[in-house]
């Protein structure tokens, strides 16, 4: 299953990452870190709220 990631720069530095399909949001100092954190947050979300 593939999901979207919307990455935007944060005003204070780093990046925000958002997954529109699940609503999960996270941040990181680099784009790679933000994406990694988003993957983890989305996996945890899907464990609790599986999509059918």
mmCIF file as Biopython writes it, N, C-alpha, C and O atoms, coordinates in Angstrom:
data_model
#
loop_
_atom_site.group_PDB
_atom_site.id
_atom_site.type_symbol
_atom_site.label_atom_id
_atom_site.label_alt_id
_atom_site.label_comp_id
_atom_site.label_asym_id
_atom_site.label_entity_id
_atom_site.label_seq_id
_atom_site.pdbx_PDB_ins_code
_atom_site.Cartn_x
_atom_site.Cartn_y
_atom_site.Cartn_z
_atom_site.occupancy
_atom_site.B_iso_or_equiv
_atom_site.auth_seq_id
_atom_site.auth_asym_id
_atom_site.pdbx_PDB_model_num
ATOM 1   N N  . UNK A ? 1  ? 0.839   -1.167 0.000  1.0 0.0 1  A 1 
ATOM 2   C CA . UNK A ? 1  ? 0.000   0.000  0.000  1.0 0.0 1  A 1 
ATOM 3   C C  . UNK A ? 1  ? 0.893   1.243  0.000  1.0 0.0 1  A 1 
ATOM 4   O O  . UNK A ? 1  ? 1.855   1.321  0.764  1.0 0.0 1  A 1 
ATOM 5   N N  . UNK A ? 2  ? 0.577   2.195  -0.843 1.0 0.0 2  A 1 
ATOM 6   C CA . UNK A ? 2  ? 1.343   3.429  -0.919 1.0 0.0 2  A 1 
ATOM 7   C C  . UNK A ? 2  ? 0.545   4.577  -0.331 1.0 0.0 2  A 1 
ATOM 8   O O  . UNK A ? 2  ? -0.678  4.639  -0.456 1.0 0.0 2  A 1 
ATOM 9   N N  . UNK A ? 3  ? 1.268   5.486  0.317  1.0 0.0 3  A 1 
ATOM 10  C CA . UNK A ? 3  ? 0.658   6.657  0.916  1.0 0.0 3  A 1 
ATOM 11  C C  . UNK A ? 3  ? 1.412   7.902  0.470  1.0 0.0 3  A 1 
ATOM 12  O O  . UNK A ? 3  ? 2.575   7.831  0.072  1.0 0.0 3  A 1 
ATOM 13  N N  . UNK A ? 4  ? 0.743   9.029  0.542  1.0 0.0 4  A 1 
ATOM 14  C CA . UNK A ? 4  ? 1.343   10.311 0.184  1.0 0.0 4  A 1 
ATOM 15  C C  . UNK A ? 4  ? 2.065   10.913 1.381  1.0 0.0 4  A 1 
ATOM 16  O O  . UNK A ? 4  ? 1.747   10.613 2.532  1.0 0.0 4  A 1 
ATOM 17  N N  . UNK A ? 5  ? 3.034   11.761 1.093  1.0 0.0 5  A 1 
ATOM 18  C CA . UNK A ? 5  ? 3.719   12.528 2.128  1.0 0.0 5  A 1 
ATOM 19  C C  . UNK A ? 5  ? 3.835   13.963 1.645  1.0 0.0 5  A 1 
ATOM 20  O O  . UNK A ? 5  ? 4.329   14.227 0.549  1.0 0.0 5  A 1 
ATOM 21  N N  . UNK A ? 6  ? 3.372   14.883 2.478  1.0 0.0 6  A 1 
ATOM 22  C CA . UNK A ? 6  ? 3.497   16.308 2.180  1.0 0.0 6  A 1 
ATOM 23  C C  . UNK A ? 6  ? 4.547   16.850 3.141  1.0 0.0 6  A 1 
ATOM 24  O O  . UNK A ? 6  ? 4.360   16.818 4.358  1.0 0.0 6  A 1 
ATOM 25  N N  . UNK A ? 7  ? 5.649   17.348 2.592  1.0 0.0 7  A 1 
ATOM 26  C CA . UNK A ? 7  ? 6.765   17.855 3.398  1.0 0.0 7  A 1 
ATOM 27  C C  . UNK A ? 7  ? 6.824   19.368 3.217  1.0 0.0 7  A 1 
ATOM 28  O O  . UNK A ? 7  ? 6.843   19.867 2.093  1.0 0.0 7  A 1 
ATOM 29  N N  . UNK A ? 8  ? 6.852   20.092 4.337  1.0 0.0 8  A 1 
ATOM 30  C CA . UNK A ? 8  ? 6.968   21.551 4.280  1.0 0.0 8  A 1 
ATOM 31  C C  . UNK A ? 8  ? 8.023   22.008 5.282  1.0 0.0 8  A 1 
ATOM 32  O O  . UNK A ? 8  ? 8.150   21.427 6.360  1.0 0.0 8  A 1 
ATOM 33  N N  . UNK A ? 9  ? 8.773   23.039 4.933  1.0 0.0 9  A 1 
ATOM 34  C CA . UNK A ? 9  ? 9.758   23.573 5.873  1.0 0.0 9  A 1 
ATOM 35  C C  . UNK A ? 9  ? 9.069   24.186 7.086  1.0 0.0 9  A 1 
ATOM 36  O O  . UNK A ? 9  ? 8.028   24.831 6.954  1.0 0.0 9  A 1 
ATOM 37  N N  . UNK A ? 10 ? 9.642   23.989 8.252  1.0 0.0 10 A 1 
ATOM 38  C CA . UNK A ? 10 ? 9.130   24.593 9.480  1.0 0.0 10 A 1 
ATOM 39  C C  . UNK A ? 10 ? 9.802   25.948 9.680  1.0 0.0 10 A 1 
ATOM 40  O O  . UNK A ? 10 ? 10.986  26.100 9.380  1.0 0.0 10 A 1 
ATOM 41  N N  . UNK A ? 11 ? 9.070   26.921 10.178 1.0 0.0 11 A 1 
ATOM 42  C CA . UNK A ? 11 ? 9.602   28.273 10.373 1.0 0.0 11 A 1 
ATOM 43  C C  . UNK A ? 11 ? 10.810  28.275 11.306 1.0 0.0 11 A 1 
ATOM 44  O O  . UNK A ? 11 ? 11.747  29.048 11.110 1.0 0.0 11 A 1 
ATOM 45  N N  . UNK A ? 12 ? 10.788  27.409 12.320 1.0 0.0 12 A 1 
ATOM 46  C CA . UNK A ? 12 ? 11.881  27.359 13.296 1.0 0.0 12 A 1 
ATOM 47  C C  . UNK A ? 12 ? 13.032  26.460 12.859 1.0 0.0 12 A 1 
ATOM 48  O O  . UNK A ? 12 ? 13.990  26.269 13.607 1.0 0.0 12 A 1 
ATOM 49  N N  . UNK A ? 13 ? 12.941  25.913 11.663 1.0 0.0 13 A 1 
ATOM 50  C CA . UNK A ? 13 ? 13.962  25.004 11.138 1.0 0.0 13 A 1 
ATOM 51  C C  . UNK A ? 13 ? 13.427  23.590 11.087 1.0 0.0 13 A 1 
ATOM 52  O O  . UNK A ? 13 ? 12.483  23.253 11.801 1.0 0.0 13 A 1 
ATOM 53  N N  . UNK A ? 14 ? 14.018  22.769 10.256 1.0 0.0 14 A 1 
ATOM 54  C CA . UNK A ? 14 ? 13.549  21.412 10.087 1.0 0.0 14 A 1 
ATOM 55  C C  . UNK A ? 14 ? 12.355  21.358 9.145  1.0 0.0 14 A 1 
ATOM 56  O O  . UNK A ? 14 ? 12.102  22.291 8.383  1.0 0.0 14 A 1 
ATOM 57  N N  . UNK A ? 15 ? 11.627  20.246 9.212  1.0 0.0 15 A 1 
ATOM 58  C CA . UNK A ? 15 ? 10.526  20.019 8.283  1.0 0.0 15 A 1 
ATOM 59  C C  . UNK A ? 15 ? 9.345   19.360 8.988  1.0 0.0 15 A 1 
ATOM 60  O O  . UNK A ? 15 ? 9.515   18.584 9.929  1.0 0.0 15 A 1 
ATOM 61  N N  . UNK A ? 16 ? 8.144   19.689 8.511  1.0 0.0 16 A 1 
ATOM 62  C CA . UNK A ? 16 ? 6.926   19.009 8.933  1.0 0.0 16 A 1 
ATOM 63  C C  . UNK A ? 16 ? 6.594   17.974 7.866  1.0 0.0 16 A 1 
ATOM 64  O O  . UNK A ? 16 ? 6.803   18.220 6.679  1.0 0.0 16 A 1 
ATOM 65  N N  . UNK A ? 17 ? 6.079   16.817 8.280  1.0 0.0 17 A 1 
ATOM 66  C CA . UNK A ? 17 ? 5.645   15.785 7.347  1.0 0.0 17 A 1 
ATOM 67  C C  . UNK A ? 17 ? 4.206   15.411 7.686  1.0 0.0 17 A 1 
ATOM 68  O O  . UNK A ? 17 ? 3.865   15.218 8.853  1.0 0.0 17 A 1 
ATOM 69  N N  . UNK A ? 18 ? 3.364   15.311 6.657  1.0 0.0 18 A 1 
ATOM 70  C CA . UNK A ? 18 ? 1.944   15.036 6.840  1.0 0.0 18 A 1 
ATOM 71  C C  . UNK A ? 18 ? 1.502   13.965 5.859  1.0 0.0 18 A 1 
ATOM 72  O O  . UNK A ? 18 ? 1.851   14.014 4.679  1.0 0.0 18 A 1 
ATOM 73  N N  . UNK A ? 19 ? 0.733   12.998 6.345  1.0 0.0 19 A 1 
ATOM 74  C CA . UNK A ? 19 ? 0.147   11.973 5.490  1.0 0.0 19 A 1 
ATOM 75  C C  . UNK A ? 19 ? -1.355  12.238 5.405  1.0 0.0 19 A 1 
ATOM 76  O O  . UNK A ? 19 ? -2.071  12.020 6.382  1.0 0.0 19 A 1 
ATOM 77  N N  . UNK A ? 20 ? -1.847  12.704 4.250  1.0 0.0 20 A 1 
ATOM 78  C CA . UNK A ? 20 ? -3.261  13.063 4.138  1.0 0.0 20 A 1 
ATOM 79  C C  . UNK A ? 20 ? -4.219  11.879 4.263  1.0 0.0 20 A 1 
ATOM 80  O O  . UNK A ? 20 ? -5.352  12.058 4.709  1.0 0.0 20 A 1 
ATOM 81  N N  . UNK A ? 21 ? -3.791  10.679 3.881  1.0 0.0 21 A 1 
ATOM 82  C CA . UNK A ? 21 ? -4.688  9.525  3.942  1.0 0.0 21 A 1 
ATOM 83  C C  . UNK A ? 21 ? -5.033  9.120  5.374  1.0 0.0 21 A 1 
ATOM 84  O O  . UNK A ? 21 ? -6.147  8.669  5.639  1.0 0.0 21 A 1 
ATOM 85  N N  . UNK A ? 22 ? -4.091  9.278  6.289  1.0 0.0 22 A 1 
ATOM 86  C CA . UNK A ? 22 ? -4.329  8.872  7.683  1.0 0.0 22 A 1 
ATOM 87  C C  . UNK A ? 22 ? -4.402  10.056 8.631  1.0 0.0 22 A 1 
ATOM 88  O O  . UNK A ? 22 ? -4.913  9.927  9.744  1.0 0.0 22 A 1 
ATOM 89  N N  . UNK A ? 23 ? -3.896  11.210 8.206  1.0 0.0 23 A 1 
ATOM 90  C CA . UNK A ? 23 ? -3.877  12.382 9.073  1.0 0.0 23 A 1 
ATOM 91  C C  . UNK A ? 23 ? -2.682  12.426 10.005 1.0 0.0 23 A 1 
ATOM 92  O O  . UNK A ? 23 ? -2.591  13.316 10.850 1.0 0.0 23 A 1 
ATOM 93  N N  . UNK A ? 24 ? -1.753  11.470 9.865  1.0 0.0 24 A 1 
ATOM 94  C CA . UNK A ? 24 ? -0.581  11.477 10.738 1.0 0.0 24 A 1 
ATOM 95  C C  . UNK A ? 24 ? 0.346   12.630 10.365 1.0 0.0 24 A 1 
ATOM 96  O O  . UNK A ? 24 ? 0.503   12.978 9.195  1.0 0.0 24 A 1 
ATOM 97  N N  . UNK A ? 25 ? 0.948   13.204 11.387 1.0 0.0 25 A 1 
ATOM 98  C CA . UNK A ? 25 ? 1.838   14.356 11.234 1.0 0.0 25 A 1 
ATOM 99  C C  . UNK A ? 25 ? 3.045   14.168 12.131 1.0 0.0 25 A 1 
ATOM 100 O O  . UNK A ? 25 ? 2.931   13.628 13.231 1.0 0.0 25 A 1 
ATOM 101 N N  . UNK A ? 26 ? 4.194   14.609 11.666 1.0 0.0 26 A 1 
ATOM 102 C CA . UNK A ? 26 ? 5.410   14.539 12.466 1.0 0.0 26 A 1 
ATOM 103 C C  . UNK A ? 26 ? 6.385   15.585 11.952 1.0 0.0 26 A 1 
ATOM 104 O O  . UNK A ? 26 ? 6.044   16.393 11.088 1.0 0.0 26 A 1 
ATOM 105 N N  . UNK A ? 27 ? 7.592   15.565 12.484 1.0 0.0 27 A 1 
ATOM 106 C CA . UNK A ? 27 ? 8.607   16.519 12.045 1.0 0.0 27 A 1 
ATOM 107 C C  . UNK A ? 27 ? 9.981   15.886 12.140 1.0 0.0 27 A 1 
ATOM 108 O O  . UNK A ? 27 ? 10.144  14.812 12.720 1.0 0.0 27 A 1 
ATOM 109 N N  . UNK A ? 28 ? 10.968  16.558 11.567 1.0 0.0 28 A 1 
ATOM 110 C CA . UNK A ? 28 ? 12.352  16.104 11.632 1.0 0.0 28 A 1 
ATOM 111 C C  . UNK A ? 28 ? 13.282  17.235 11.250 1.0 0.0 28 A 1 
ATOM 112 O O  . UNK A ? 28 ? 12.867  18.227 10.651 1.0 0.0 28 A 1 
ATOM 113 N N  . UNK A ? 29 ? 14.539  17.075 11.604 1.0 0.0 29 A 1 
ATOM 114 C CA . UNK A ? 29 ? 15.548  18.096 11.287 1.0 0.0 29 A 1 
ATOM 115 C C  . UNK A ? 29 ? 15.885  18.108 9.797  1.0 0.0 29 A 1 
ATOM 116 O O  . UNK A ? 29 ? 16.227  19.154 9.244  1.0 0.0 29 A 1 
ATOM 117 N N  . UNK A ? 30 ? 15.788  16.935 9.141  1.0 0.0 30 A 1 
ATOM 118 C CA . UNK A ? 30 ? 16.054  16.824 7.709  1.0 0.0 30 A 1 
ATOM 119 C C  . UNK A ? 30 ? 14.819  16.216 7.036  1.0 0.0 30 A 1 
ATOM 120 O O  . UNK A ? 30 ? 13.935  15.686 7.710  1.0 0.0 30 A 1 
ATOM 121 N N  . UNK A ? 31 ? 14.767  16.297 5.720  1.0 0.0 31 A 1 
ATOM 122 C CA . UNK A ? 31 ? 13.659  15.677 4.989  1.0 0.0 31 A 1 
ATOM 123 C C  . UNK A ? 31 ? 13.648  14.173 5.245  1.0 0.0 31 A 1 
ATOM 124 O O  . UNK A ? 31 ? 12.591  13.583 5.469  1.0 0.0 31 A 1 
ATOM 125 N N  . UNK A ? 32 ? 14.823  13.561 5.211  1.0 0.0 32 A 1 
ATOM 126 C CA . UNK A ? 32 ? 14.912  12.115 5.431  1.0 0.0 32 A 1 
ATOM 127 C C  . UNK A ? 32 ? 14.400  11.729 6.817  1.0 0.0 32 A 1 
ATOM 128 O O  . UNK A ? 32 ? 13.683  10.739 6.960  1.0 0.0 32 A 1 
ATOM 129 N N  . UNK A ? 33 ? 14.763  12.503 7.831  1.0 0.0 33 A 1 
ATOM 130 C CA . UNK A ? 33 ? 14.309  12.219 9.193  1.0 0.0 33 A 1 
ATOM 131 C C  . UNK A ? 33 ? 12.796  12.416 9.307  1.0 0.0 33 A 1 
ATOM 132 O O  . UNK A ? 33 ? 12.113  11.622 9.954  1.0 0.0 33 A 1 
ATOM 133 N N  . UNK A ? 34 ? 12.278  13.462 8.684  1.0 0.0 34 A 1 
ATOM 134 C CA . UNK A ? 34 ? 10.841  13.703 8.720  1.0 0.0 34 A 1 
ATOM 135 C C  . UNK A ? 34 ? 10.084  12.559 8.047  1.0 0.0 34 A 1 
ATOM 136 O O  . UNK A ? 34 ? 9.051   12.122 8.555  1.0 0.0 34 A 1 
ATOM 137 N N  . UNK A ? 35 ? 10.583  12.069 6.912  1.0 0.0 35 A 1 
ATOM 138 C CA . UNK A ? 35 ? 9.943   10.944 6.226  1.0 0.0 35 A 1 
ATOM 139 C C  . UNK A ? 35 ? 10.019  9.666  7.054  1.0 0.0 35 A 1 
ATOM 140 O O  . UNK A ? 35 ? 9.044   8.919  7.134  1.0 0.0 35 A 1 
ATOM 141 N N  . UNK A ? 36 ? 11.157  9.417  7.661  1.0 0.0 36 A 1 
ATOM 142 C CA . UNK A ? 36 ? 11.309  8.235  8.516  1.0 0.0 36 A 1 
ATOM 143 C C  . UNK A ? 36 ? 10.340  8.294  9.688  1.0 0.0 36 A 1 
ATOM 144 O O  . UNK A ? 36 ? 9.689   7.301  10.014 1.0 0.0 36 A 1 
ATOM 145 N N  . UNK A ? 37 ? 10.248  9.450  10.314 1.0 0.0 37 A 1 
ATOM 146 C CA . UNK A ? 37 ? 9.313   9.624  11.436 1.0 0.0 37 A 1 
ATOM 147 C C  . UNK A ? 37 ? 7.868   9.459  10.971 1.0 0.0 37 A 1 
ATOM 148 O O  . UNK A ? 37 ? 7.040   8.906  11.693 1.0 0.0 37 A 1 
ATOM 149 N N  . UNK A ? 38 ? 7.568   9.939  9.766  1.0 0.0 38 A 1 
ATOM 150 C CA . UNK A ? 38 ? 6.216   9.814  9.238  1.0 0.0 38 A 1 
ATOM 151 C C  . UNK A ? 38 ? 5.877   8.352  8.960  1.0 0.0 38 A 1 
ATOM 152 O O  . UNK A ? 38 ? 4.761   7.911  9.236  1.0 0.0 38 A 1 
ATOM 153 N N  . UNK A ? 39 ? 6.831   7.602  8.415  1.0 0.0 39 A 1 
ATOM 154 C CA . UNK A ? 39 ? 6.595   6.172  8.188  1.0 0.0 39 A 1 
ATOM 155 C C  . UNK A ? 39 ? 6.260   5.473  9.500  1.0 0.0 39 A 1 
ATOM 156 O O  . UNK A ? 39 ? 5.309   4.697  9.581  1.0 0.0 39 A 1 
ATOM 157 N N  . UNK A ? 40 ? 7.056   5.761  10.521 1.0 0.0 40 A 1 
ATOM 158 C CA . UNK A ? 40 ? 6.832   5.141  11.826 1.0 0.0 40 A 1 
ATOM 159 C C  . UNK A ? 40 ? 5.474   5.541  12.404 1.0 0.0 40 A 1 
ATOM 160 O O  . UNK A ? 40 ? 4.735   4.688  12.895 1.0 0.0 40 A 1 
ATOM 161 N N  . UNK A ? 41 ? 5.144   6.820  12.348 1.0 0.0 41 A 1 
ATOM 162 C CA . UNK A ? 41 ? 3.868   7.297  12.883 1.0 0.0 41 A 1 
ATOM 163 C C  . UNK A ? 41 ? 2.692   6.676  12.130 1.0 0.0 41 A 1 
ATOM 164 O O  . UNK A ? 41 ? 1.684   6.314  12.737 1.0 0.0 41 A 1 
ATOM 165 N N  . UNK A ? 42 ? 2.821   6.553  10.820 1.0 0.0 42 A 1 
ATOM 166 C CA . UNK A ? 42 ? 1.748   5.980  10.010 1.0 0.0 42 A 1 
ATOM 167 C C  . UNK A ? 42 ? 1.590   4.487  10.296 1.0 0.0 42 A 1 
ATOM 168 O O  . UNK A ? 42 ? 0.468   3.988  10.381 1.0 0.0 42 A 1 
ATOM 169 N N  . UNK A ? 43 ? 2.706   3.773  10.444 1.0 0.0 43 A 1 
ATOM 170 C CA . UNK A ? 43 ? 2.644   2.350  10.800 1.0 0.0 43 A 1 
ATOM 171 C C  . UNK A ? 43 ? 1.939   2.156  12.138 1.0 0.0 43 A 1 
ATOM 172 O O  . UNK A ? 43 ? 1.087   1.276  12.269 1.0 0.0 43 A 1 
ATOM 173 N N  . UNK A ? 44 ? 2.286   2.966  13.122 1.0 0.0 44 A 1 
ATOM 174 C CA . UNK A ? 44 ? 1.636   2.865  14.436 1.0 0.0 44 A 1 
ATOM 175 C C  . UNK A ? 44 ? 0.152   3.191  14.341 1.0 0.0 44 A 1 
ATOM 176 O O  . UNK A ? 44 ? -0.671  2.532  14.977 1.0 0.0 44 A 1 
ATOM 177 N N  . UNK A ? 45 ? -0.191  4.191  13.560 1.0 0.0 45 A 1 
ATOM 178 C CA . UNK A ? 45 ? -1.594  4.549  13.362 1.0 0.0 45 A 1 
ATOM 179 C C  . UNK A ? 45 ? -2.360  3.374  12.750 1.0 0.0 45 A 1 
ATOM 180 O O  . UNK A ? 45 ? -3.452  3.032  13.205 1.0 0.0 45 A 1 
ATOM 181 N N  . UNK A ? 46 ? -1.774  2.755  11.710 1.0 0.0 46 A 1 
ATOM 182 C CA . UNK A ? 46 ? -2.454  1.670  11.015 1.0 0.0 46 A 1 
ATOM 183 C C  . UNK A ? 46 ? -2.579  0.411  11.876 1.0 0.0 46 A 1 
ATOM 184 O O  . UNK A ? 46 ? -3.501  -0.380 11.678 1.0 0.0 46 A 1 
ATOM 185 N N  . UNK A ? 47 ? -1.663  0.217  12.827 1.0 0.0 47 A 1 
ATOM 186 C CA . UNK A ? 47 ? -1.806  -0.895 13.763 1.0 0.0 47 A 1 
ATOM 187 C C  . UNK A ? 47 ? -3.059  -0.709 14.614 1.0 0.0 47 A 1 
ATOM 188 O O  . UNK A ? 47 ? -3.767  -1.672 14.909 1.0 0.0 47 A 1 
ATOM 189 N N  . UNK A ? 48 ? -3.321  0.507  14.996 1.0 0.0 48 A 1 
ATOM 190 C CA . UNK A ? 48 ? -4.470  0.816  15.857 1.0 0.0 48 A 1 
ATOM 191 C C  . UNK A ? 48 ? -5.763  0.968  15.047 1.0 0.0 48 A 1 
ATOM 192 O O  . UNK A ? 48 ? -6.836  0.576  15.507 1.0 0.0 48 A 1 
ATOM 193 N N  . UNK A ? 49 ? -5.658  1.531  13.851 1.0 0.0 49 A 1 
ATOM 194 C CA . UNK A ? 49 ? -6.832  1.801  13.014 1.0 0.0 49 A 1 
ATOM 195 C C  . UNK A ? 49 ? -6.583  1.258  11.600 1.0 0.0 49 A 1 
ATOM 196 O O  . UNK A ? 49 ? -6.296  2.029  10.684 1.0 0.0 49 A 1 
ATOM 197 N N  . UNK A ? 50 ? -6.692  -0.061 11.419 1.0 0.0 50 A 1 
ATOM 198 C CA . UNK A ? 50 ? -6.429  -0.638 10.086 1.0 0.0 50 A 1 
ATOM 199 C C  . UNK A ? 50 ? -7.401  -0.102 9.038  1.0 0.0 50 A 1 
ATOM 200 O O  . UNK A ? 50 ? -8.574  0.143  9.323  1.0 0.0 50 A 1 
ATOM 201 N N  . UNK A ? 51 ? -6.893  0.074  7.827  1.0 0.0 51 A 1 
ATOM 202 C CA . UNK A ? 51 ? -7.721  0.523  6.711  1.0 0.0 51 A 1 
ATOM 203 C C  . UNK A ? 51 ? -8.223  -0.727 5.987  1.0 0.0 51 A 1 
ATOM 204 O O  . UNK A ? 51 ? -7.462  -1.664 5.746  1.0 0.0 51 A 1 
ATOM 205 N N  . UNK A ? 52 ? -9.485  -0.729 5.652  1.0 0.0 52 A 1 
ATOM 206 C CA . UNK A ? 52 ? -10.043 -1.891 4.955  1.0 0.0 52 A 1 
ATOM 207 C C  . UNK A ? 52 ? -10.285 -1.620 3.516  1.0 0.0 52 A 1 
ATOM 208 O O  . UNK A ? 52 ? -10.753 -2.499 2.792  1.0 0.0 52 A 1 
#
